[in-house]
């Protein structure tokens, strides 16, 4: 008896990577993240700023930069905003301290949330020890001050390492979710968050140095902030191109106002610093305006990404289009 081979299902029904627009009666396939965007955005902003402030203070101290004492002191003290105010914001968004305690019960290397929790704890412990030694050294006799400065120099290194992670881990945390806009461009989002953290930390310390009378250090920090902004601009272009290619750029319209402020905060500092270089009388004011614009733009970058991500989760067509094999991150 001769058998007629049947065609395989894949041959009978070829699979297409193209999304045909089908949804389940227009209902969302995902739930937006349960975060309060302004609260979590503030935490992410403070985490990046404080982490970089610790990194800059440590590099200045280790490199024995001229007239570094004020910068090192201010960087160490500024870094304490994340363990204090930032932790309060984080616990507030979790609605109960017990949830934060529960996150400390395990350490899971495959979980960005677990890694981030321990990065924050490590940063808080070592930055707290560094800042405490710094403050105590300012008030004791020279003999004790040398000992305390030695303690601060020892603890500042692990604090700076944790600070570098604090400025970028939140991008990995968002990218590991199913939210289309957060997961679409993980590498460029990490570069955006990292460079924005560097810009905001340098800008905050530049303002402090300027008002403390250390204009030379302030100019160097301004240059560092502008260099970081240039990297952020490049990463933003890559992210926007990725969103358009994968068909999820429409979700950004939900955060149009926030994104506009973020873009102004990224571009305006270049013009303001150019004007500051030409005018001696208004140079300090213009430089401060540039620093404030950087800080505002850095904050709005985070909240804008949060808002746009939520909108992409509410749009079923964005999720189904992004979930096609050809659109998933490689």
N, C-alpha and C positions, 0 to 999 in steps of 0.2 A: 504494500500500500504506500502510495506516495503522499507525503505531507507537504502542505504549502506553508512555508515560513511566514509568520505574521510580522508585520513591521513593528519595530520597537516604539514605545510611547513617545520617546524623544524625537524619533523620525517623523511620527504622525503629527506631533504637536511641537514644532520648534519653539524653543524658549527665547524670548526677546528680552534684552536688558532695558528696553525703552518702557517708561511708565505710561500707561494708557489713560491715566486720570481717574481711575475707578477709586471710590471711597465707600465707606459703609454709611450711606445716607449723610455724608458730610460730617460725621461725628469724629472727634479727635481720636487718634490711635494711641496717644500718649497723654499722661497727665503732666502739666507743667511742674517744675520743681517747687516744693513747698517752702522755698526761701522767701524772706522779705528782702527784696532786691536792694533797697537802700541800706538795710542793716548789714547784709552779707557783703554788699559792695564796699561799704565802709571798712569792714574787717579786712577784706582782700587788699584794699588801698593801704590801710595802716600797716598790714603785714609786710607788703612790699617796701614801703617807705622806710620802716624801722629796720628791716633786714639789711637794706642797702646802707643805711646810716651806720650800722654796726660794721659792715664790711669796709666802708670808707675810713671810719675811725681806726680800725685795726690796721689797714694798709698804711695809713699815715703814720701810725705809731711804730710799726715794724720797719718801715722805710726810713724812719728818723727824719721826716720832712721838717724843713725849717719852720719855726713858729707853729708847731703842730699842737701844742698843749691845749689851746682853746678849742681847736677843731676836734681833737680826740675826746675831750671832756664833753662837748656838746653832742657829739655823735653817740657816745655811750649813754647819755641821759635821754636823748631823743629816742633811742631804740627801745626804751621802756614803755612807750605808748602801746606797742603790740601786746606785751604780756599783761598790761593793766587794762586800758580801755578796749583794746582789741578782744581780749578774752571775755570781757563783760558783754560785748556785742555778740560774740559767738554763743555764749551761754544763753543770752536773751533769745536768739533765734532758735535755739534748741528747746526753749520754753521751760526747761528744768535742768539744774546742775547735774542731776543723776545721769542724764544721757551723756554728758561730757565725761563723768566718772566711768561710765560703762565703756567708753571708747579707750580708756586707759587700761582696761583689764586685759586687752589682747594687743599683740603686735603682729600684724599680718603684712608681709612684704609685698603681696600681690594687690593690696588695697590702697589706692591713693589716699583715701580718707584716714586709714590707720597710719600710714607713713606721715601724712600731714599733721596728724595729732601729735605724734612723737617729735616731729620737727619743731612744732610750736612749744612743746614741753622742754625740749633741749635748749631752744633759744631762750625761753623764759628763765630757765635755771642759770645758764651761763651768762646771759646778759644781765640778769639780776645780780649775780655775784660780782660781775665786772663793774656795774654802776655803783653798787654798795661800797666796793673797795675804793672807787674813785671819789665818792662823796666823803668817805671816812678819811681818805688821804688828804683832802683839802682842809681838814679841821684838826689834825693831830700834829705832833712834833715831827721834825724832819726824820728822825730815826725810824719812827713808826710809819711815816709816809713812804719811805723807801720800800719797806716790807709790803705795804698795801699796794703800791704801784707794781711791785713784782707779782702779787696775786692777780691784779687786773690784767697784766700782760699775759699771764698764763691762761686765764679763763676767756680772754677776748678771742683767742684763736678758734676754739670750738663754737663760740658764740657767732663768729663771722661765718663759719662753715654752715651752721644752721640758718643764719640770716640769708645766705645765698639761696638755700632751699626754700625759705619762707617766701621769697619773692616770686617763685615760679611754680611751686607745687599746686597752687590753686588752679592753674591752667590744666595741669594733668588731671586734677580732680574733676573738672567740668568736662574735659575731653573723654573721660572714661564712661560717661553716661550715654543714654540713647537719644538725647536731645540733638536733633540734626545740626543746628548751627554750632553747637559746642563741639560736636564730634567730627565735624567735616574737615577742619584744618588744625589738627592738634599741634603740629610743629610750629606753624606760624603764630598760633595763639600763644604758645609758650614763649616765643620770642617777643611778641607784643607785651605780654605781662612782665617778662624779665627786663626788657629795655625800658618800659614805662616805670617800673620800680626803681631802676637806676636813675632815671631822669628826675623822678620826684624826690628821692633821697638826696641827690646832689643839689637840687633846687632849694630844698628846705635848709640844708646846711649852708648853701651859698648866701641865703638871706641872713642867717644867723651870723656868719662871718662878716658880712658887709656891715651889719649894725654893731658888731664888736670892733670895727675899725681895721680888720684884716682884709684889705681890698685885694691883695695879690692872691691869697687863697680863694677868695670869693670868685675872682675871674677864672681861676683854674676849675673850680667846681661848676661855674656857668658853662665853660667849654665842655666839660664832661657831660653835663645835662643835655646840651645841644647835640653832642655826638650820639647819646642814647636815643634822643628824639629822632634822629636821622634813621637809626636802625628800626625804631618803632614804625616810622613811616613806610619803610621798605616792607616790613612784615605785614602792615595793614594792607598794602597793595596786593600782596600774595594772598592774604585771607579773602579779600574782596573778589579776586579773580576765582578763587576756589568756590566761593559761595555762588557766583554766577554760573560757573561750569556745572555745578551739581544742582542748580535750579532751586536754591533756597534763599536767595538774596532778598526776596520780597519780605521776609520776616523782619528784616532790619528796619522797615518803615515804622514798626511799632515803637522803636526807640529813636525816631528821627531827631527829636529835640536834643536828647542826651548825646547822640552821636555828633550832632553839629557842634556842641560845646567841646566835646572831646577833640574834634578836628581843629577847632580854633585854638585849643590849648596845645595842639601839636605843631601848628604852623606859625601862630602869632609870635612865639618866643624868638624865632629867628629874626623877624623884622624888628622886634623891640630891642634885641641885643645889638643889632646893626645900628639902630638909632642911638643907643646908649654909648656906642663906641665913638660917635661923632660929637655928641654934646656932653660937655664936662659938668655943667650945672645940674642937668636932669638925668645924668647917667645912673645915679643910684636909684632914683624913682623908676626909671624905665627897666632897669635890671630886676627890681623887686616885682614890677608888674609882669615881667617875663617869668619869674619864678612862680608867682601866684597863678599865672595861666597854665604853667606846667602842672601844678598841683591840681587845679580844677580839671584839666584835661585827663589827668591820670585817674582821678576819681570817676569821672564820667565814662571813661573807657570801660571800667569794670561794671558799672551799673548798666551801661548800654549793652554790653555783651550779655548780662543777665536778662535784661528785658527782651532783647531780640531772641535769645534762646528760648525763653518761655513762649514767645509768639510762634516760633518754629514748631514747638511741641503741640500748640493748639491747632496748627494747620495740618490736617491729615495728608493733604497732597504733598507737603514738604517731607513728611516722614516716609511715605510710600515711595516717593521718588528717590530719596536718599538711601532707602533700604535696598534698592536694586544693586546687584553685585558689582556693576560697573562704577557705581558711585561711592562705594564704601572705601574708607581710607586704606591705602596699601601698607 
